[in-house]
Amino acid sequence: MSSWTCDGVPKDGKQYPGVSPHAPQNNTGPDCIICGLPREAMEPSGSSKPGKTVMTGSNGGSANGSQQWLIPAIIALIILLLGGGVGAFFLFRSDDQAIAPSPSLSPSPTTPSPTTPSNGQSISRGEKLFLRSTPKKQEGADAFSQENWPNAIAAYKRAAERDPNDPESRIYWHNAQAKQAGNPITIAVAVPTSAIPDSAAEILRGVARYQTEYNQSSTSGRLLEVAIIDSSDPSTAPNVAQEVINTPEILGIVGYGIDSGSQAALKQYERAGVTVLSPLTTSFQGSTLKTIPIDKKEDELLVSYLQAVGKTLTEYAAQKQPSPNIAIFYNSDSRYSQQLRQEIINSLPEVKGNLIKEIDISYSGFDANSAVTDVQNSGGRIAILAMSKSKVSQAVAIAKANQNNGFPLLLMGGDELYNADILRDGGDAIADIVLAVPWSFSPTDDFAKDALQSWKGRVSWRTATAYDATKALA
């Protein structure tokens, strides 16, 4: 992605709350690292430069002011997409495939506190770090391990102030305050901190935001403490689950997905009577949560969600081209990708669409340039990248091949491609891609405004849904 300069003064004629002028800052990412303004804010109103479109199926709404399962904007969207299904499904879904850790965001573990579960490599309340380490964060972890709450509070507070976009520092800061106050209300959140640190951080921002609100408004004197569980390794999930079960002060858990490790852990929690807000164990009905046995819900949730994604994508394609000629890129080694491919095919007759090509990118001989040319020569005008998040590099290759050919294809995809890697690696080639996600940032949205203040930048749908999942549990 090419660099751009921000001075804190929007040039696109829009209002962005919580920002102010600053010295020119050169950026390479989608948002300014100082004020959080998006790159497009520096482009004059009326600029013809293409922009990334994010389809939500909703006209927006506030993330605040609801005691129901999900925020109003998400509820409206999920009713539209899922027919009343579970919103956290978007949040914690993961494939069975292993994903290599990111060394830049995964620090060496610190010594666990003797007051925490014995499996200190996978669970932390503040005594060890899962995301990026800094000297102040390490100082906080050391103090937390020694149960020196004043020093832990001071160190983590300073770390959070120095890096306001880091949710781990903020969670541990509030945890230390909860420990000092005594008798905290403890919940846990399971996220893939070592496997997918960027996505884990997005989820933790939502959890941290609700923890902050809860503790600031608590009238009982009991503060909310959040234990972080690294759910990256499916093979350790049952052991970690048993450690949590053996820790009675943990009252409930937000997290886990549809991978085999998650299923094994969830079955243990179900047998032990531990409350878990997970796509496999909860469903939204009216304004209440309904618990459903794991073996009866997994397929229903995945299919329901991907039916909605397929329908949303094909309907948008039909808006761009009547009776659209569509090619589907998918990877047959992913259950998510296979199912999304099928749901897109199932939705095509409703919009009088035509399936021009199906291209399995998981084969070793796949060549993006040849594939894009083949689709174009076959009359295809729209390509849906029904690919899992493990295939971001192939998605970028397709986008760049499309760019090299003069952008003959409109590229579309699902939420699996909505991540930092595709933005960082795709650059201008993915500038006009259309993605279907449960929630998108809008400067006029109340939750988005609050996020700008809290995190000094924009947040994703993972943050928005994590906020309400935590609210529902706590």
C-alpha positions as CSV (number, residue, x, y, z in Angstrom):
1,M,0.0,0.0,0.0
2,S,1.4,3.4,-1.0
3,S,2.1,5.9,1.7
4,W,-0.1,8.9,2.5
5,T,0.1,12.0,4.7
6,C,-2.4,13.0,7.4
7,D,-2.5,16.4,9.3
8,G,-5.7,15.7,11.3
9,V,-7.8,18.0,9.1
10,P,-10.4,16.0,7.0
11,K,-10.4,17.0,3.3
12,D,-13.5,14.9,2.2
13,G,-16.1,17.2,3.7
14,K,-17.1,14.7,6.4
15,Q,-17.2,15.1,10.2
16,Y,-15.0,12.9,12.3
17,P,-15.5,13.2,16.1
18,G,-12.5,13.2,18.4
19,V,-9.9,14.3,16.0
20,S,-7.8,17.5,15.8
21,P,-5.1,19.0,13.7
22,H,-1.5,17.7,14.2
23,A,1.8,17.7,12.5
24,P,1.9,16.0,9.1
25,Q,2.3,12.2,9.7
26,N,3.3,9.8,6.9
27,N,1.2,6.6,7.1
28,T,1.3,3.3,5.2
29,G,-1.8,1.6,6.8
30,P,-5.5,2.4,6.2
31,D,-5.7,4.8,9.2
32,C,-3.5,7.6,10.6
33,I,-1.5,6.3,13.5
34,I,-1.9,9.6,15.4
35,C,-5.5,10.6,15.0
36,G,-7.2,7.5,13.5
37,L,-8.5,9.3,10.4
38,P,-9.0,6.9,7.5
39,R,-7.0,7.5,4.3
40,E,-10.0,8.6,2.4
41,A,-10.5,11.6,4.8
42,M,-7.4,13.1,3.2
43,E,-8.9,12.9,-0.3
44,P,-10.8,16.0,-1.5
45,S,-14.5,15.7,-1.8
46,G,-15.4,14.4,-5.2
47,S,-12.2,12.5,-5.7
48,S,-12.6,9.8,-8.3
49,K,-10.2,7.4,-6.7
50,P,-12.0,4.1,-6.1
51,G,-12.7,3.1,-2.5
52,K,-13.3,-0.2,-0.8
53,T,-17.0,-1.0,-0.3
54,V,-18.1,-3.0,2.7
55,M,-21.6,-4.4,2.5
56,T,-23.4,-4.9,5.8
57,G,-27.0,-5.5,4.9
58,S,-27.9,-2.7,7.3
59,N,-28.2,1.0,7.3
60,G,-26.2,1.3,10.4
61,G,-27.3,2.0,14.0
62,S,-26.0,2.4,17.5
63,A,-24.0,-0.2,19.4
64,N,-25.1,1.1,22.7
65,G,-28.3,1.1,24.8
66,S,-29.4,-2.6,24.4
67,Q,-29.6,-5.4,27.0
68,Q,-30.2,-7.9,24.3
69,W,-27.8,-10.4,22.8
70,L,-26.3,-8.1,20.2
71,I,-26.2,-4.4,19.6
72,P,-29.2,-2.9,17.7
73,A,-27.3,-2.5,14.4
74,I,-26.0,-6.0,14.6
75,I,-29.4,-7.4,15.6
76,A,-31.0,-5.8,12.6
77,L,-28.3,-7.2,10.4
78,I,-28.4,-10.6,11.9
79,I,-32.1,-10.9,11.6
80,L,-31.7,-10.0,8.0
81,L,-28.8,-12.4,7.4
82,L,-29.4,-15.2,9.9
83,G,-33.1,-15.0,10.6
84,G,-32.5,-14.7,14.3
85,G,-29.4,-16.8,14.6
86,V,-26.3,-16.2,16.7
87,G,-24.2,-13.1,16.1
88,A,-21.1,-14.4,17.9
89,F,-20.8,-17.0,15.1
90,F,-19.1,-14.3,13.0
91,L,-16.8,-13.5,15.9
92,F,-15.3,-16.9,16.8
93,R,-15.6,-19.0,13.7
94,S,-12.3,-20.7,12.8
95,D,-11.1,-23.4,10.5
96,D,-9.4,-26.6,11.6
97,Q,-6.3,-25.6,9.7
98,A,-3.3,-24.5,11.8
99,I,-2.1,-20.9,11.3
100,A,1.4,-19.9,11.9
101,P,1.9,-17.5,14.8
102,S,3.0,-13.9,14.2
103,P,6.3,-13.4,15.9
104,S,5.9,-9.6,15.9
105,L,2.9,-9.8,18.1
106,S,3.5,-12.9,20.2
107,P,5.9,-12.2,23.1
108,S,7.8,-14.7,25.2
109,P,5.5,-15.8,28.1
110,T,6.2,-14.4,31.5
111,T,6.0,-16.4,34.7
112,P,2.4,-17.1,35.7
113,S,1.1,-16.1,39.1
114,P,0.5,-18.9,41.6
115,T,-3.0,-17.6,42.0
116,T,-4.0,-18.4,38.4
117,P,-4.7,-21.8,36.8
118,S,-1.7,-24.0,36.6
119,N,-1.7,-24.1,32.7
120,G,-0.1,-20.6,32.7
121,Q,0.9,-20.9,29.0
122,S,-2.7,-20.5,27.9
123,I,-4.5,-18.5,30.5
124,S,-3.7,-15.1,32.0
125,R,-5.4,-12.4,34.0
126,G,-2.4,-10.1,33.9
127,E,0.6,-12.1,35.0
128,K,1.7,-13.0,31.4
129,L,1.5,-11.3,28.0
130,F,-0.1,-12.7,24.9
131,L,0.1,-9.8,22.5
132,R,2.9,-7.3,21.8
133,S,5.2,-6.7,24.8
134,T,6.6,-3.4,25.9
135,P,8.7,-2.6,28.9
136,K,5.8,-1.1,30.8
137,K,3.6,-4.1,30.0
138,Q,6.3,-6.4,31.2
139,E,6.6,-4.3,34.4
140,G,2.9,-4.7,34.9
141,A,3.0,-8.5,34.4
142,D,5.9,-8.8,36.9
143,A,4.0,-6.8,39.5
144,F,0.8,-8.7,38.8
145,S,2.6,-12.0,39.3
146,Q,3.8,-10.8,42.7
147,E,0.2,-9.6,43.6
148,N,1.6,-6.0,43.9
149,W,-1.6,-4.5,42.7
150,P,-0.7,-0.8,43.0
151,N,2.4,-1.3,40.9
152,A,0.5,-3.4,38.4
153,I,-2.2,-0.8,38.1
154,A,0.4,2.0,37.6
155,A,2.4,0.0,35.0
156,Y,-0.5,-1.2,33.0
157,K,-2.2,2.2,33.1
158,R,0.9,3.8,31.7
159,A,1.2,1.1,29.0
160,A,-2.4,1.7,28.0
161,E,-1.8,5.4,27.8
162,R,1.3,5.0,25.7
163,D,-0.4,2.5,23.3
164,P,-4.2,3.3,23.4
165,N,-4.9,0.8,20.7
166,D,-3.7,-2.1,22.8
167,P,-6.6,-3.9,24.5
168,E,-4.5,-6.3,26.6
169,S,-2.9,-3.5,28.6
170,R,-6.4,-2.0,29.3
171,I,-7.9,-5.4,30.4
172,Y,-5.0,-6.1,32.7
173,W,-5.1,-2.6,34.1
174,H,-8.7,-3.1,35.1
175,N,-8.0,-6.6,36.3
176,A,-5.4,-5.2,38.7
177,Q,-7.9,-2.7,40.0
178,A,-10.5,-5.5,40.4
179,K,-7.9,-7.5,42.4
180,Q,-7.1,-4.6,44.6
181,A,-10.8,-3.9,45.3
182,G,-11.3,-7.5,46.2
183,N,-13.9,-10.2,45.3
184,P,-14.0,-9.5,41.6
185,I,-16.6,-10.9,39.1
186,T,-14.5,-13.0,36.8
187,I,-15.2,-14.1,33.3
188,A,-12.9,-15.3,30.5
189,V,-12.5,-14.7,26.8
190,A,-11.1,-17.3,24.5
191,V,-9.2,-15.9,21.5
192,P,-6.4,-17.1,19.2
193,T,-3.8,-14.7,20.5
194,S,-0.7,-16.5,19.1
195,A,-2.3,-17.9,15.9
196,I,-4.2,-14.8,14.7
197,P,-3.1,-11.9,17.0
198,D,-4.7,-9.1,14.9
199,S,-8.2,-10.7,15.0
200,A,-7.7,-11.6,18.7
201,A,-6.9,-7.9,19.4
202,E,-10.0,-6.8,17.6
203,I,-12.1,-9.1,19.8
204,L,-10.3,-8.0,23.0
205,R,-11.0,-4.3,22.2
206,G,-14.7,-5.0,22.4
207,V,-14.3,-7.0,25.7
208,A,-12.1,-4.3,27.1
209,R,-14.5,-1.6,26.2
210,Y,-17.4,-3.2,28.1
211,Q,-15.1,-4.0,31.1
212,T,-14.3,-0.3,31.3
213,E,-17.9,0.7,31.2
214,Y,-18.9,-1.9,33.8
215,N,-16.2,-1.0,36.2
216,Q,-16.8,2.7,35.9
217,S,-20.5,2.3,36.7
218,S,-20.3,-0.5,39.3
219,T,-22.3,0.3,42.4
220,S,-21.7,-3.0,44.2
221,G,-18.0,-2.4,44.8
222,R,-17.3,-5.6,42.8
223,L,-15.3,-5.0,39.6
224,L,-15.2,-7.1,36.4
225,E,-12.1,-9.2,35.8
226,V,-11.4,-10.8,32.5
227,A,-9.1,-13.8,32.1
228,I,-7.7,-14.2,28.6
229,I,-7.4,-17.7,27.2
230,D,-5.2,-18.4,24.2
231,S,-7.3,-20.8,22.1
232,S,-4.8,-21.0,19.2
233,D,-3.8,-24.7,19.7
234,P,-6.7,-27.2,19.3
235,S,-4.6,-30.0,20.8
236,T,-4.4,-28.2,24.2
237,A,-8.1,-27.0,24.3
238,P,-9.4,-29.9,26.5
239,N,-6.6,-29.4,29.0
240,V,-7.1,-25.7,29.2
241,A,-10.9,-26.2,29.5
242,Q,-10.3,-28.5,32.5
243,E,-8.1,-25.8,34.1
244,V,-10.9,-23.3,33.7
245,I,-13.4,-25.8,35.1
246,N,-11.2,-26.2,38.1
247,T,-11.2,-22.5,38.7
248,P,-14.6,-21.9,40.2
249,E,-14.3,-18.1,40.3
250,I,-14.5,-18.0,36.5
251,L,-18.3,-17.6,36.0
252,G,-18.5,-17.8,32.3
253,I,-16.7,-17.6,29.0
254,V,-17.0,-15.7,25.7
255,G,-15.5,-17.4,22.8
256,Y,-14.6,-20.6,20.9
257,G,-15.4,-21.5,17.3
258,I,-16.3,-24.5,15.2
259,D,-12.8,-26.1,15.1
260,S,-12.3,-29.5,16.6
261,G,-10.4,-28.1,19.7
262,S,-13.3,-25.8,20.4
263,Q,-15.8,-28.5,20.1
264,A,-13.9,-30.7,22.6
265,A,-13.6,-27.9,25.1
266,L,-17.2,-26.9,24.8
267,K,-18.4,-30.5,25.5
268,Q,-16.3,-30.4,28.7
269,Y,-17.9,-27.0,29.7
270,E,-21.3,-28.4,28.9
271,R,-20.8,-31.4,31.1
272,A,-19.5,-29.3,33.9
273,G,-22.3,-26.7,33.7
274,V,-20.0,-23.8,32.8
275,T,-21.7,-21.0,30.9
276,V,-20.2,-20.3,27.5
277,L,-21.4,-17.7,25.0
278,S,-20.3,-19.5,21.8
279,P,-21.9,-20.0,18.4
280,L,-22.2,-23.7,19.2
281,T,-24.0,-23.3,22.5
282,T,-26.3,-20.2,22.2
283,S,-29.0,-18.9,20.0
284,F,-30.9,-15.6,20.0
285,Q,-34.7,-15.8,20.5
286,G,-36.6,-12.6,21.3
287,S,-34.5,-10.9,24.0
288,T,-33.2,-14.0,25.6
289,L,-30.4,-16.5,25.1
290,K,-31.3,-20.1,24.5
291,T,-28.8,-22.9,25.3
292,I,-28.6,-25.6,22.6
293,P,-26.6,-28.9,22.7
294,I,-23.5,-28.6,20.7
295,D,-24.2,-31.5,18.4
296,K,-27.5,-30.0,17.2
297,K,-26.3,-26.6,16.3
298,E,-22.9,-26.5,14.5
299,D,-24.1,-27.3,11.0
300,E,-27.2,-25.2,11.3
301,L,-25.2,-22.1,12.3
302,L,-22.6,-22.4,9.6
303,V,-25.2,-23.1,6.8
304,S,-27.6,-20.3,8.0
305,Y,-24.8,-17.7,8.0
306,L,-23.3,-18.7,4.7
307,Q,-26.7,-18.9,3.1
308,A,-27.2,-15.2,4.0
309,V,-23.7,-14.3,2.8
310,G,-24.3,-16.0,-0.5
311,K,-27.6,-14.3,-1.0
312,T,-26.2,-10.9,0.0
313,L,-23.3,-11.2,-2.5
314,T,-25.4,-12.4,-5.4
315,E,-28.1,-9.7,-4.9
316,Y,-25.4,-7.0,-4.9
317,A,-23.9,-8.6,-8.0
318,A,-27.3,-8.4,-9.7
319,Q,-27.5,-4.7,-8.9
320,K,-24.2,-4.1,-10.7
321,Q,-25.0,-6.4,-13.7
322,P,-28.5,-7.7,-14.5
323,S,-28.3,-11.5,-14.8
324,P,-24.7,-11.4,-13.6
325,N,-22.0,-13.6,-15.1
326,I,-20.1,-14.8,-12.0
327,A,-16.9,-16.8,-11.4
328,I,-16.2,-18.4,-8.0
329,F,-12.8,-18.8,-6.5
330,Y,-12.7,-21.2,-3.6
331,N,-10.4,-23.5,-1.7
332,S,-11.7,-27.1,-1.3
333,D,-9.5,-27.7,1.8
334,S,-11.8,-25.4,3.8
335,R,-15.3,-26.3,5.0
336,Y,-16.2,-22.6,5.2
337,S,-15.1,-22.1,1.6
338,Q,-16.8,-25.2,0.3
339,Q,-20.1,-24.2,1.9
340,L,-20.0,-20.6,0.8
341,R,-19.3,-21.7,-2.7
342,Q,-22.4,-23.9,-2.6
343,E,-24.6,-21.2,-1.1
344,I,-23.5,-18.7,-3.8
345,I,-24.4,-21.3,-6.5
346,N,-27.8,-21.9,-4.8
347,S,-28.5,-18.2,-4.8
348,L,-27.8,-17.5,-8.4
349,P,-31.2,-18.6,-9.8
350,E,-32.9,-16.0,-7.6
351,V,-31.1,-13.2,-9.5
352,K,-31.0,-15.0,-12.9
353,G,-27.3,-15.2,-12.5
354,N,-24.9,-17.4,-14.6
355,L,-22.0,-19.4,-13.2
356,I,-19.2,-18.9,-15.6
357,K,-16.3,-20.6,-13.8
358,E,-15.5,-22.5,-10.6
359,I,-11.8,-22.3,-9.7
360,D,-10.3,-24.2,-6.8
361,I,-7.2,-22.3,-5.7
362,S,-6.0,-25.0,-3.4
363,Y,-4.4,-27.0,-6.2
364,S,-0.6,-26.5,-6.5
365,G,-0.8,-25.5,-10.1
366,F,-3.1,-22.5,-9.5
367,D,-2.0,-19.4,-11.3
368,A,-3.8,-16.2,-10.6
369,N,-3.0,-14.4,-13.9
370,S,-4.2,-17.3,-16.0
371,A,-7.3,-17.7,-13.9
372,V,-8.3,-14.1,-14.2
373,T,-7.7,-14.1,-18.0
374,D,-9.7,-17.3,-18.4
375,V,-12.6,-15.8,-16.4
376,Q,-12.5,-12.6,-18.5
377,N,-12.3,-14.6,-21.8
378,S,-15.3,-16.7,-20.7
379,G,-17.5,-13.6,-20.3
380,G,-17.2,-13.3,-16.5
381,R,-17.6,-9.8,-15.1
382,I,-17.8,-10.6,-11.4
383,A,-15.5,-12.8,-9.3
384,I,-16.6,-13.9,-5.8
385,L,-13.6,-14.9,-3.7
386,A,-15.3,-17.5,-1.5
387,M,-12.1,-18.2,0.3
388,S,-11.0,-18.8,3.9
389,K,-8.7,-16.5,5.8
390,S,-5.8,-18.9,5.3
391,K,-5.8,-18.0,1.6
392,V,-5.3,-14.2,1.8
393,S,-2.1,-14.4,-0.2
394,Q,-4.0,-16.1,-3.1
395,A,-6.8,-13.5,-2.8
396,V,-4.2,-10.7,-3.1
397,A,-2.6,-12.5,-6.1
398,I,-6.1,-12.6,-7.8
399,A,-6.6,-8.9,-7.1
400,K,-3.2,-7.9,-8.5
401,A,-3.8,-10.0,-11.6
402,N,-7.1,-8.3,-12.0
403,Q,-5.4,-4.9,-11.6
404,N,-2.7,-5.8,-14.2
405,N,-5.5,-6.6,-16.7
406,G,-7.1,-3.2,-16.2
407,F,-9.7,-4.3,-13.5
408,P,-12.1,-6.2,-15.8
409,L,-13.6,-8.0,-12.8
410,L,-15.6,-6.7,-9.9
411,L,-14.2,-8.6,-6.9
412,M,-16.4,-9.6,-4.0
413,G,-15.9,-11.7,-0.9
414,G,-17.0,-12.7,2.6
415,D,-15.9,-11.6,6.1
416,E,-12.9,-14.1,6.0
417,L,-11.1,-11.6,3.8
418,Y,-11.8,-8.6,6.0
419,N,-8.5,-8.4,7.8
420,A,-5.3,-6.4,8.1
421,D,-3.3,-8.7,5.9
422,I,-5.3,-8.1,2.7
423,L,-5.2,-4.4,3.3
424,R,-1.5,-4.4,3.9
425,D,-0.5,-6.7,1.1
426,G,-3.2,-5.9,-1.5
427,G,-2.6,-2.1,-1.7
428,D,-4.4,-0.4,-4.6
429,A,-5.3,-3.8,-6.2
430,I,-8.0,-4.4,-3.5
431,A,-9.2,-0.8,-3.4
432,D,-12.5,-1.6,-5.0
433,I,-13.3,-5.0,-3.5
434,V,-16.7,-5.5,-2.0
435,L,-17.0,-7.5,1.2
436,A,-20.0,-8.7,3.1
437,V,-19.5,-8.3,6.9
438,P,-21.9,-8.0,9.8
439,W,-21.0,-4.4,10.8
440,S,-18.9,-1.7,9.2
441,F,-17.4,1.5,10.6
442,S,-19.4,4.7,10.1
443,P,-18.4,8.1,11.7
444,T,-22.0,8.8,12.6
445,D,-22.5,5.5,14.4
446,D,-22.5,6.0,18.2
447,F,-20.4,2.9,18.8
448,A,-18.0,4.0,16.2
449,K,-17.7,7.5,17.8
450,D,-17.0,5.9,21.1
451,A,-14.4,3.6,19.5
452,L,-12.6,6.6,18.0
453,Q,-12.2,8.1,21.5
454,S,-11.4,4.8,23.2
455,W,-8.9,3.3,20.7
456,K,-7.8,6.4,18.7
457,G,-8.8,4.7,15.5
458,R,-11.5,2.8,13.7
459,V,-12.6,-0.7,14.9
460,S,-14.0,-3.7,13.0
461,W,-17.2,-5.7,13.3
462,R,-15.3,-8.2,15.6
463,T,-14.9,-5.4,18.2
464,A,-18.6,-4.4,17.9
465,T,-19.9,-8.0,18.4
466,A,-17.4,-8.8,21.1
467,Y,-18.6,-5.8,23.1
468,D,-22.2,-7.1,23.2
469,A,-21.2,-10.7,23.7
470,T,-19.4,-9.6,26.9
471,K,-22.3,-7.4,27.9
472,A,-24.7,-10.3,27.5
473,L,-22.5,-12.6,29.7
474,A,-21.5,-10.1,32.4
